[in-house]
């Protein structure tokens, strides 16, 4: 139902108008009395409601006699100044003209001074951070909002993409020639097809002649295996077998129990936890085949991944390149056994590309693939990294790139590295499996994200422009259309510009392109110049716009219907904000700030929640758009960091040293962890610290009871290491000191390995 009416600046003006027009309910309620549409001279033509269509906003064309604009101030509405009475001029014309001329000159000079003073003071306010007014905020141009183009198949790969692929190939070849990776296999999938694949290096550097790896070479995937385990959980939840993702483990295995080393603190995600998840679910729902059987029957067979397994037989070992981690040292590949759910998958890039392709799947299999490509990345996000643009969780490592969420998963085991990345919005993915190639993996991902993805988006946008169609006659649609009932919209103008039909919003900017599909029907295309707020408020690409039949009088359409003129989910162009239902989410350092704002004429509201800090604010006010903006900005930039700093200082006060630190100080080596070689325990600034591989201080040790500490992450620790090594308050337990020299020879660190506990041994000269 569309509202018709004139908006007044005060109730007093509304009452005056209602009284004058004898309208019992007020003009604001007029449309509810006439659901068939307004019947005023300014809106010609017939109007028939369409009950079979979804909800929409209606716009009516101003093509008749226009109503006079009412004054916006109650002080002038309906009143005119009384006529001046003529008085006898005793002084004559000169007595009046001379003072007026002097006054005019003075006012002119004052206005010039004030004008420049205003400009300079405005600049000072901006420099000093003072708040501008509402009008200044409204006049500030909004930055363009990047939009995700619709993927389309290519008959032949565009030259721009071929160029970017050659650059990726050059990167790999250069890294191999520099003596980095020994064997590299990779592919890129787009629109259900492998559009590029590469195979470089050698299978075994000590062989003669040397064999080149192929895209069917098998490599261990390590942590990439987790994507299958988490997909298993999500599918069982989606099918109704797992009631809640927060269910305790013993609901599905009643005899399960664990001694919690963290006291009352919950056990969070770890390699051990993922392995346990897969084992329990496989035991409960595997029909006797266990975890491996369930994965094969429900996922691998559905994706036709025939070259993926958890078992190493002689035929598979021959297809695995040697995993060098030093020029003359290589790893001995083994099965992971009970730990298969967390890292035991062996596969090829060719086979794993099928994980990204779902064209030929049945309906039930298609649903599985949809979960794989979209569901997982949307649901499981637990840890925001310090760069303010990355999130790690179960199982993806997610980064915001412009308007895209990049879902990546990496895996590492001695001598081998793997990475997969999915972009469901573009139907794009890559797989990279290689040996001794950590640097290559980093640069490959960086170049793929910074060069190939933008190139693909540009190509798709250009393809979309080629498909924009004009109607046979544009005249019936061109004109100004008003809309009532949407606070952010007053009127839309349809106009012909540069050979295309545009819709502009409130006369400010061109918001939509109209793409003609059939008589009276268009789809809207959002140009990149549209601000993000406009996109978020008005809908998404390909929403319908349907015009009424042109009038018999002048051949112009009197009304059109815009579908889905309501909020929809967008990653905004600042690459740090996401809007959806209902929150507007901003990544602030390591926090997700959930905000929601509301506006109606003259009123503004905002709430903000930060559950991690148990913090929130509410702001309700009148005529305060600028205040709300600056209150929210100051709250995020000043108050939240201040609170975090206070909390960190409080935590520092509670750090305790043991009565004697000597037994614990020293260097401890570790075997079996790719990212750790040794830890050094040292006394520094009155605290026991652990340094990582001799590079930087990673943990504080907080003494809790004899031989037992809880480790606290230092802010200087890299985000990846924080995520890999555990979380605050994990246990470190030392053995009793030696009777010979009083030093501890070993300590155990919990949750620092797939088994859940790793032993570190003192290095003695």
Secondary structure, DSSP 8 states (H G I E B T S, - for coil): --------SSHHHHHHHHHHHT-SS-GGGHHHH-TT---STTS-S-----TTS--EEEEEE--S-------SSTTTTT-----------SS-HHHHHHHHHHHHHHHHHHHHHHHHHHHHHHHHHHHHT----HHHHHHS---B----------SS--HHHHHHHHHHHHHHHHHHHTT--SEEEEEEEETTEEEEEEEEE-S-TT-SS-----TT--EE-GGGGHHHHHHHHHHHHHTTSS--TT--GGGTSTT-----TTTTS-----HHHHHHHHHHHHHHHSTTSHHHHHHIIIIIHHHT-TT-BS---HHHHTTS---EEETTEE------GGGHHHH--EE-HHHHHGGG--TT--HHHHHHHHIIIIIHHHH---EE-TTSSEEE-SS-EEEEETTEEEEEEEEEETTEEEEEEEEGGGTEEEEEEEES-HHHHHHHHHHIIIIIHHHHHHHHHHHHHHT----S--GGG-EEEE--S-TT-SEEEEEEETTEEEEEETTTEEEEEEEEEETTEEEEEE-TTSBHHHHHHH--TT-EEEE----TTTS---EEEEET-S---EE-TTSSEEE-SS-EEEEETTEEEEEEEEEETTEEEEEEEEGGGTEEEEEEEES-HHHHHHHHHHIIIIIIHHHHHHHHHHHHHT----S--TTT-EEEE-SS-TT-SEEEEEEETTEEEEEETTTEEEEEEEEEETTEEEEEE-TTS-HHHHHHH--TTEEEEE----TTTS---EEEEETSSTTSEEEEEE---
